[in-house]
Amino acid sequence: MTAELVRGQNHTLPQTRLEIRISAGSPVVAGATLADESGTVRGPEWVAHPGAHRLPGLEVSRQAAAGHRLAVDLEALPEAVHRVTVLLALPVGTGGPARFGATAAPFAAVTGLDGTEIATFTLTGLDAETAVNALELYRRQGAWKVRAVGQGYATGLAGMLTDQGLPGAAELAATIQEAVARSLARSVAPPPSRTPEADRVRQTSGPQAPPPASSGPTAPSATGTGPGTGSGPGTGPAATDPALPTAAAPTSGTPTPGAAAPTGPINYAHPRRRPSAPPAPPPTPEPAQPGQAPQPVAGDATGWSMDERLYNQIWGMFEDLARAVAAYRSAVDFAESRMGQELDRALSDPRNRIGGAGDRAREEARAKRDELTARAREALDRDLGQLAAEAAVVEPALPAAYAGWDNPVWHAHRIPMELPMALRLGDLHLPERADLRIPLLVRLPLERGIWVDSGRTASEAAALMDGDRLRRLAMETAVLHAARLLSVYPPGEFSVHVIDPAGAAAGPLAPLVDAGVLAGPPAAGAQGVASVLAHLTRRVDLVQMAVRAGAADSLPPDLDTGEQLLVVNDFPHGFDDRAVTQLRYLADEGPAVGVHLLMVADREDASAYGPVLDPLWRSLLRITPVADNHLADPWVGHAWTYEPPVVPPGSRVLEQVLAAVTTARRAAGR
């Protein structure tokens, strides 16, 4: 049975030798890119296009046409390839349509070699775009899947290839268009036609479900009440929070967008990790029963170590959940739109407004809507069930840095001698299934500071909470994050400083103070604030100068070169203009040399400074002490509900972890 996909939906491929058929209302350029596990196209040699139509396991047409057949052999692809993206672009200078919105919606079909359709996708909702990612074939848990993407780019081939991290994207885009214009060779001879392609061009009428983005790549963004805009190339609403960490954050040694293509295999070695063995292969899933999905296995993604494989697996689950829900919401929107169109057509005839004809039309339209919605929900429930089964396997296997405070791994936790890849800041979930939680992981060392919002946000939980209770809860959340950072760094390589100008956070800070893990007593008063800020500012200045001069050995012997965390409570009360300037400097320059901010503040309290502090807020990752749906994923931009970390009631896990930190420091003589 053919799967008719909607944007964001995926489908398992039952075979590896495939043909991808493209039908369009006017001639288009068809090509494909190969990408590694981070989604990066390493170089021009990983792009199949009319000027270079053959790659291992892949062959595309050699000229623009209204119909294309692309041959794909997934088993013949290079081992480093984890993703194949089928791209379409309008040829330049041919007198044809200047945008996809001016022609019929392209249609893509994935078929077997015998012509049997496996999955189809109609690329609706395009407008000003001149290039589009149509389909994506990707490897997941040892199996290949196809995903309907439909991501358009008004910036054309150059913008699309740049978004995939290809070096020299503009030059290659020009080469492709030149090859099409000069017709360097004839097209690949297609196999005998089995289905008339002319009738596969599907016109669209009326409104369709909108795509996640219409004129450019989807960028990390966030929604809610926070300041500034999300990071990344895209733009968001006028009032957005700092975005989630980039989903496709490459592992160490993996190519990054805009970087030169590597000349050898991927280097999985972490900068602070001492390699001792080659990357271990991921576990093999248990064989599935006929008609059933493979049994999930913890750590089945690629990576150097189990920690890295789990990190990549969690990001894969995050993306799968985002796209599965996007497909469901798009299908529901389409069903509602289709019902409205059918009702409009039926009731536009005055004769149908009287008697039973109008009632029958309404019933039929609603029945079709309900059927489409039920089918979409069935597909969503199937995907959610698979992800829930995977989460049930992955969560117990997580190391302490990735685990929740209720995970038994903390009871046997020992301070590590090497820095882990990432740290858990909380959980994310969507309303379609609130009990399916995805850990929110950020890479270590931290690349940006954190802001725990202690203000009355738009969330219902914050609006109903007393202001004093909310501020105390925000500081308790900051203490949990500081304790987790202390527990995952090797002894003596991480220090925590605290600024509490009015001494209002004595209660929440008690676990840190009593355990003796702070670099010094919490700084209070104007003099204490000035002293700590001057000390950390000096450290940033000296390390920066030493790095630029290549003279790290010349640093003063009393300078602590380990990572530093500054916890700031109740900002901006007790901070003068000089202190504010120093905080902005630490937020901008500190992370690169190991100084990080963890601020507990209500942005409304800082409104007296006007726009002076906007750059500070935008540079920080905003999280909340209560549930809030202000964070967005970088694929389709869902508003995810963030759940902060919580210690189980009556548990002494925090005190146990801090005691382990103290014991490890004493053993190391720190």
N, C-alpha and C positions, 0 to 999 in steps of 0.2 A: 504494500500500500504506500502510495506517495505521500510524503509529509509536506504539506504546504506551510512553509515557515513564515513567520512575521519577524519584524526587525528585533534582533536580540535573541531569538530562539535558536536552540541548537538541536542536533539530531545525530545519533550514532551512525557511523558509516559501516555497513556490513562487509565491505570489501575494500581492497587497497588500490585496485586498478580501476580508474574512473575516467569519465569524460564529462566535461563541464560545457554546457551549451548556453550560448548567450544570444538573445534576440533583442533587437532595438528598433526603434522607429526610423533611425537614420544611421549612417555609418559611424561606428565608434572604434576606438583603439582598445584592444584587449591585451592584458599582460598579467603577470603574477610576480609576487615577491616572495622570497624565502627569508625566514627570520629564525633567530635562535630562541632559547627558552625565555629570554627577557623581552622578546618582541622586537629586537633590533635587526635591521637588514645590514649586514656587515660591509657590503661593498657592491659596486655595479655588477660584479659577477654573480650576485644573488638576485638579479632581476631578469626575468624573461620578458622580452618585448619584441616588436617587429624587427629591430635591428640585430637582435641576438635571441633568436626564437627558441633555442634549445638549451636546457639545463638538465643535469641528471634527474630523471624522473619527471620531467616537465617539458611540454612543448606547446607553444602558442602560435596564433596566426601571425603572418608577416605583413599584413596590410590592414587598413581600416575597412570595416564591412558592417552591414546590418545584422549579420549572423556569424557566430564564431563557434568553433569546437576546440576546446583545450584538452589535451591528453595529460593525465596525471597518474603516475605510479608511485604511491606513497612509500613502498618498500625500497624503491631505488633512490630516494632522496638521501643526501648526505646525512650522516648520523647526527650532526649538530643542528639540523633543521627540526624545529618543533612547530612551525606555523607556515602555512601557505596562504597568501592573501591574493584573491583575484581582483584585479583593478580594471576599471573602465575609464576612458577619457575621450572627450570630443576632440577630433583632429583640428588643428589650427590652419587657417588660410585655405580652406576647401570650399567656402561658401555655404557650409551647412549651419545647423543651429549653433548659437553661441552659448547656450546653456541647456542643461538637461530639462529644465522646466518648459522648454519650448518644443519638446518632442515627446513621443509616447514613452511611458514608463518602461525601462529595460526589464527583461525577464531572464532569470538564470535558473538552470536546471542541472542538478548533479545526477548522472546516470551511470549505470553499469556499462560494460563493453557491449552488451546485447541491446542497449537502448532502453532498458527498464529504468524508469525514473525512481530515484531514491528520495530526493528532496527538491523542492522548487521555491523560488523567492521572487516576488515582483517588487522592484525598487520604487515604491511610491513616495510621494512627499518631497521630491527633489525640485529645486527652483533655480537659484542662481549658480549652482555648482557646475563646474566643467570637468571634474574628475570625481570618482566615487570608489570606495572599497565595497565591492559587491558581496563577496563571500569570504569566509575564512575557514580553512581546514586546519585543525589543531590537534595535537596529541594530548590526551588526558587519561591518566591511569593506565598507560600502555595501549590504549585504544585511540583511534582517530574519530573525530567528530567534525561536523560542518556547522558553522554558525552563520545566520543571516545578519549581515552588518549594515549595509546601506548607508555608510557614513560618507557624506558629500563634502567636497572642498571647493570653495569659490576661488581659491588660489591655484587650482589646477594640479597637474601632475607634480610640479615642483613642491607645492605645499604638502601634498599627500606623501611624497617620498621623504621629505624633511621630517614629517611627523613620525615616520618609521625609523628615524635615526640614521638615514643613509648619508654618508659623506658625499659632497658634490651632487646633491639632489637636483639643483637647478641645471647643472651641465648635462646630467643624464636625461632630464626631461626634455631639454632642447634637442638632444641626440635622437630621442624617440620620435619627436614630432618631425624632425628632419628626415628620418628614415621613412616615416609614413608619407611625407610630402613627395619624396623622390621615388617612392615605390621601389625600394632596393631589390626586391625579388617578388615573385608571385606567392600567393598565399598557400598554406599547407593544404594539400588536396584532402577534402573531407571524405569520410566513409560514405557509402550509399545512404541517402536520406531515408529515414523510416517514418518520420512525422513531418508534415508540412510545417515549415518554420514560420510561414507568413501568419498563420492563425495563432501563433504563440505570442505575438506582440499584444500585450494587454493594455487597452486604453483605460484611463481612470476618469471617473466622473464624480463630482461632488467632493466634499472634504474627506480626507483620509487621516488615519492616525499619524500624528507628526513624528518625525524622527527625533532621536536624542539631540541632534544638532544639525543645522541645515547649511551652514556656510563655512565651516571650519572644523578642525579637530576638537573632540571633546576634551576639555581641560579640567584638571582637578578644581572643584569649586565647593562652596558651602552655602547653606541657606540659613536664615535665622535672624538674630538681632545683633550679631557682632559687627565690628567695624571693618572697613576696608574691603578689599576684594581678594578672592582666592588666588593662589599662586598658579603660574602656568600661563600658556599663551592665550587661553581663551578669556572671555569676560563673563562676569556673573551679574547677579542683581546688584542694585545700588547699595544695598546693605548686606554684606556677606561676611562670614567668618573665615579665618585662615583655613585652608583646605586640608583634607587628609594627606598623609604622605603619599607620594606618587606610587601608584599600584605596581607599575612595572619597574620598581627600583632594582637596578641590576645588582647582582652579586659582585663581590670584589673580583676584579679582573674581567668582568663582562663588559662589552662595548657599550658606551653611552651615546645618546643622540648627539651628532655633531663631532664625535671623536673619530680619529683615524681608525681605519679598519685594521684589526689585528692580523698578524702574519702567521700565527700558529694557532693551536687549539686554545680553548678557553682556559684561563687560569683561575681556578676556584680558590686559590689561597687567600685567606683573609689577611689584611695588612698586619694584624696583631696576633695572628695564629701561627704556631710553629708546625708546618706540615711534617707529617711523619709517614704517611701512606697515601697511595693514590685514592681518588674518589671511589667510595664503595658504591656498588650498584644498588638502586632502590629495591625494597622488598617486592617479591612477586605476589600479586593477589591470588587468593584461592580461586580455583576454576569455578565458574558460575554454572549453575544448573541451566538446562535449556530453557530459554525464554526469560531468564532472570539476569539482572545486572551483576557485574563482578562484585565480589565482596570487598569492601573498602579496607585499605591497609594504611596504617600510620607511617608516614615518611616515604610515600611512593613517588614523590617528586625528585627532580635531579638536585644534586648538591654534593659538596665535599664531605659533609658530615651529616649525622642525623639531625642536628639543630638546623642546618641549612636546608635540608630536605623538608623538614616540618615547616620552616618559614615559607618556603616556596609553595608548599601544599596549602597552607592557610590562605595565601594570596590567591591561589587558584580557586579555593572554595568561595572566597569573597567575590571574585569575578563571576563565578558560575551563579551564585545567588543573585547578584545584581542583574545579570542578563536574563535569568529565568523570570524574575519578577517584572523586568522591563517587557519581556515578551507577553506575559499575562496582561499587564496593564494596557499594552498596545492592542491586544486582541479584544479586550473589553471595550476600549474606546472605539475600535473599528465596528464592533457589534452595535454599539449605541448609535454611531453615525449612520450605519447601514439601515437600522430601523427607522431613523428619522427621515432618510431619503425615501424609503419605501412608503412611509406614511404620507410624505409630501406628494409623491406621485399618485398614490391611491386617492387621496382626498382633494387633489387639484381639480378633479372632475366633480362638478356640483351634483351629478346624479348619484355619486357614491356617498354623499353626506346624509342622505335620507334612506331609511330602511336598514336592512341587515348587511348591505355591501360594505359600508364603512366599518361596521363592527367586525366583520370577518377580516377585513384588511388589517385592522389593528391587532386582532388576535394572531393572524399569521405573521405579522412583523414582529410581535413580541415573542412568538414561539421561536422564530429564527434567531432572534437576539439571545433568548435563553439557551438555545442549543449551542450557539457559538461560544457563549460565555461558559457553559458547562464543559465544553471540550477544552477550552483554555484552562479552566480550573483543574480539570483532570490532568492535563499535561504539567501544570504547575505543581500539583500535589505529588506527582510522580518524581519530579525533580527535587522537590523539597524533602521527600522521603529519602532519596539517595543521599542528599547532603546531610540530613539528620543522622543517618547511619554512619556517614563518614565522620561527622563531628563526634559521635559517641565513641568512635575508635581513636580519634586524634587527641581529644582533650585529656584522657588519662595518660597519654604518652608524652605530654609536653614537659620540657625541662622547666625549672623554677622560673627562669626569666620570662617564659611564655605562659605560665600557668596562673590561674586565679588563686586568691588567697585561701580558698576552700579546698585546693588540691592537696592530697596527702604528700605530694613530693616535697612540700615545704618542711615536713616534720623530719625528713632525713637530709635536709639541705646542708651542704658544706660550701663555704666561700670558695669560688673557683680560682684557679691560677691563670686562667685565660678569659678574656672578655667574650661574652656571647655575641651573636649577630644582632639581636634585637631585644626589645623590652615591651612588655604588655602594659598598655595604659588603661585598658578597660575592654568593654565589649560593644558590638554594634548589632543591631537587628532591625528588621523591617516589619511593618504591621501585618503583612500577609502571614507571618508565623513568628510571633514574638519570642517563642521559646528556642528558636534556632539562632544561637549567638555566634558571631564571628569575632575572634580576638582582634583588637586593634593593636598592631605591632608597629613600632618605630625602630629604625636602625640605630645601632650604637657604633661609635659615639654619636650623641645627639647632634643633628644638623641644624636645629633651631630650638629656641627656648619654648617653655610651656607657660600658659596663662590659665590659672584656675579662676573662673569667673564667679565672684562672690555676690553678684548683683541679682536683682529681680529680673530674670530673663522671661522670654515669652512662654517658656514651658509651664505647664499646669502645676508641676511639683514645686517649682521655684516660686510661682505666684502665690501659692497657698502657704508658704513657709514664712515664719517670723524672720525678720532681717538679721537679728543677732544669731539665731540658730543657723541661718544660711551661711553667715561668715565663719562661724565655728566649723561647720561641716566642710567648707572650702579649705580651711587650714588643715583639718584632719586628712582630707584627700591629698593635699600637698605633702604631708608627712608620710603617707603611705607610698607615694611616688619616690620620695627621697630615700626611704628605707629600702625600697626595691632596688634602686640604683646602687646603694651601698652594698647590698647583698650579692650583686652579680659582678662587681668589679673585684679584681685581685686585691689583697690587703695592701693598704697604703697608696693605692693608685686612684683613689677618689675621696675628695674632701667636701664637706657640706658646711657652708656658712649661712647664718640666719640673720636677717634684719627685721626687728620687731620694734619700731620706734616707740610705741606707747606701752609695750609689754602686755598687749591684749591677748597674745596667743600662748600664754604660759601653759594653759591646760592641754591643748592639742600637741604642743612641743614637748611635753613631759617625757614620752617614750624615748625621744632622741637625746634629750638632756640627761635623763637617768642612766641611759646606756653608755654615755660618754663617747658618742660617735661623732659629735660635732667638732669642727676645727677650733671652736672657741665658744664662749657663752653667747647667747643671742644678743646682738647689738641693739641697744636702746638709746633714745635721745639723739639730738642732732650730732653730738660728737661721735657717738658710736656708729651712726650711719655714715658719717664722713670718713671715719677710719677704715671701715670695711670696703667701701667703694674705692677709696684711694689705693688700698692694698691690691685689689683685684684689677683696677685700671693699670697700675704699675706692672703687674704681671703680664697683662695683655701686651702692653707697650714693649717690654723687654723681650718677650718671646717673639713677637713680630719682627723686631729689629734683628734678633739673632738668626731667625729663619731667612730673612732677606739677605743678610750678610754671609750666610753659610757658616756662622760661627756659634753653633749651639754649645760648644764647650766653654764659651766665655760667659755664660750666664752666672749670676752670683750664686755661691754655694748654698745660701739660705733660701733660695727661690724654689718653691714647691712646683715641680713641672707636671705633677699628676693632674687629672681632670678635677675641675672645681665646679661646684653647684652653689649658686646663691639663691636662697629662698627669701623672698621679699613679702612681708605681710602688710596688709592695710595700706597699700600704695593708693594715692600720693600723700597721705597724711604724714607730716613730719619730714617731707623732702623739699628742699629748696631748689632753685633753678639749677644750681651747679650739680646737685645730686641727680636731678632729672636728666641732665645732659650726659652724665656718666652712665646712667642706666641705659640710655639709648645707645651709647658707644659700646657697652658690654653686649647688648642685644645684637648689634650689627657685626662687631669684630670678634667677640668672645668665642663663639662656637668653633671658629677655624683654628684657634689655639688652645682649646680645652677649657673655656670658661662658659658656663651655661646659666641661664636665668630660669627660675621657677617662681612666677609671680602670682600672688593671691590678691586680687583687686576687683573693684567694681568700676567699670569704665565710666559710668555716670558720675562717679565721684571725681574723676579726673577731667570733667568737662570744662573746668575753669581754665585749663591750659589750652583750650581750643584745639586747632589742628596740629599743634606742636607734637603731641603724643601719638598721632595717627600712625606714623612710621613704626613706632614701638609696638603698638597693638598688632599691626599687620605682619610684623616679623615673628610673632609668637603663634604657636598652635593653641587655640582656645579649646579648653575642655571645661566641663561643669561638674559641680559636686552632687548634682541630682540628674535624673534622666532628662535628656534634651535632644531634639532632632535637628541639630544645627550642622552636622557634618555630611558631606556628600562624597560619593565614590567618584573616581576619575574615569569611569567607563560610560555610564548613562546619567549620572548626576542625581541619583535618588537621595532624598533626605533621610539619612539613617539616624535612628535613635541611639544615642551614646549612653551607655550605662557605666558609671564610674566604678572603680574597684572598691570592694567592701570586705571588711574582715567579718567572718561569721560571728554572730552574737555569742559572747562568753568565751571566744577563742583567745588563746594567749600566743597565737602564731607570730604576731608582730614583735612581742617581747623576745620570743625564742630566736627569731631571725636577727634582731639587733644584738642579742647576746652572742650569737655565732660570729657576727662581725667583730665584736670586741675581742673574742677569744682568738680569732684568726689574726687580728692585728698584734696582739701580744705575742703570739707564736712567731710572727714574722719580725718582731722587734720594732714595730711601728708605733 
